[in-house]
Amino acid sequence: MKLTEISAPKYTLELTRRNACVLKTIMGRITGFGPGREFANELYKILNCHCEIKTDGSIRFSGSFVE
C-alpha cells in the first residue's frame, strides 16, 4: 500500500473575542503528548499570532492545513 499526500482546502475560522479566549485557555491546559498535544500547541500559536481583530470585536483567522 502506498501512502499519498492529502491536501486540504483553505479554511476560515471566525470567533468572537470571548470564544477565542476560551479556546486559548482550553488549548493552553491540554496536557500529554502525541498528535493531540501537537494540534493544541499549533492552534494556541495561531490564536496568539495570526488572528485579525475586526472592528466589530470579532476575531478572524484564515489559513490552510499543512501536512
Helices and strands as residue ranges (DSSP letters): E 10-16, H 17-29, H 35-49, E 52-53, E 58-64
